[in-house]
Amino acid sequence: MIATALRKTGALGVCALLAASAVVLGAPEADAATTTHCTGGNALAGISGYPFNTVRTSRSQCPGYVDGGSPYVFTFDQIVILVTAPPRPYSVPWYNVTATCGTLSEDGAGILNLGSCTYQAN
């Protein structure tokens, strides 16, 4: 396509074609992801023992946290999973886990509530 355009347009047309290509292609969009490291977090789990898709942590446990938009990628040293299964609840620690989440809300006390999360062991 470019070779055909070169033959038909001449040097001036080539410059216009390249300029138009630069506008169409443009620079890649900046990555808006929030990536941070946290010492700890908490999640709830049902009878399966696998955590629901929410994690709760705090600014004090994530000292470098700055909200840069979604997706939210939080690497945790430990997430404590509270399993709410009969006959009584128990907790299970997960170590070195990355939670990639679609939503984040923060309350006035610095508590970070992450939602729509998936988990990966590091």
C-alpha positions in Angstrom: 0.0 0.0 0.0 2.8 2.4 0.9 4.7 1.6 -2.4 1.6 2.3 -4.4 1.1 5.6 -2.6 4.7 6.5 -3.2 4.3 6.0 -7.0 1.0 8.0 -7.2 1.7 10.9 -4.9 5.4 11.9 -5.4 7.6 13.4 -2.6 5.1 16.0 -1.3 2.4 13.3 -1.1 4.7 11.0 0.7 5.3 13.6 3.4 1.6 14.0 3.8 1.1 10.2 3.9 3.7 9.8 6.6 2.3 12.7 8.6 -1.2 11.2 8.4 0.3 7.8 9.5 1.9 9.3 12.5 -1.4 10.9 13.5 -3.3 7.6 13.1 -0.7 5.5 14.8 0.2 8.0 17.5 2.0 7.2 20.7 1.0 4.2 22.8 -1.4 5.1 25.6 0.1 5.3 29.1 -0.5 2.4 31.4 -3.0 3.6 34.0 -2.5 0.6 36.3 -1.9 1.1 40.0 0.9 -1.2 41.2 2.0 -1.3 44.8 3.4 -3.6 47.5 1.6 -4.3 50.8 2.8 -6.1 53.9 -0.7 -7.6 54.6 -4.4 -7.8 53.8 -7.5 -9.7 54.6 -10.1 -11.6 52.6 -13.1 -13.8 53.3 -13.7 -17.2 51.9 -16.7 -19.5 51.8 -16.8 -23.3 52.4 -14.4 -24.0 49.5 -11.7 -22.1 51.3 -10.9 -20.1 48.2 -11.2 -16.3 48.9 -14.0 -14.2 47.5 -12.9 -11.6 45.0 -12.4 -8.8 47.6 -9.4 -7.9 49.7 -9.2 -5.3 52.4 -6.0 -3.6 53.4 -4.8 -0.2 54.6 -2.6 2.7 53.5 -0.3 1.9 56.5 0.2 -1.6 55.1 0.9 -0.3 51.6 3.3 2.6 52.2 4.0 3.4 48.5 0.3 3.3 47.4 -0.8 6.1 45.0 -4.0 5.6 43.1 -3.2 5.5 39.4 -6.4 4.0 38.2 -7.5 0.5 37.3 -6.4 -2.2 37.1 -5.1 -2.3 40.7 -2.2 -4.8 41.1 -1.3 -5.3 44.7 1.5 -7.6 45.8 1.1 -8.8 49.3 3.6 -10.4 51.7 0.6 -12.1 53.3 -3.2 -12.2 52.9 -5.1 -13.8 55.8 -8.1 -15.7 54.5 -11.0 -16.0 57.0 -12.8 -19.1 56.0 -16.4 -18.9 57.2 -17.2 -22.6 57.1 -19.0 -24.8 59.7 -18.5 -25.8 62.4 -16.6 -22.6 63.1 -14.6 -20.0 61.1 -10.8 -20.4 60.8 -8.0 -18.4 59.1 -5.4 -19.5 56.6 -2.4 -17.3 55.6 -1.5 -17.0 52.0 2.1 -15.8 51.4 3.6 -13.8 48.5 0.3 -13.3 46.6 -0.5 -10.8 43.8 -4.1 -9.6 43.7 -5.2 -8.0 40.4 -8.4 -6.1 41.0 -10.8 -4.0 38.9 -12.2 -1.7 41.6 -10.9 0.2 44.7 -12.6 2.3 47.3 -11.1 4.0 50.3 -12.9 5.1 53.5 -11.9 8.1 55.5 -9.7 6.0 57.8 -7.3 4.9 55.1 -8.9 1.4 54.6 -8.5 0.2 51.0 -11.3 -2.1 49.8 -10.3 -3.9 46.5 -12.9 -5.7 44.4 -13.2 -7.9 41.4 -9.9 -9.5 42.3 -8.1 -12.5 40.9 -5.1 -14.0 42.7 -1.7 -15.4 41.7 1.0 -16.9 43.8 4.4 -15.3 43.3 
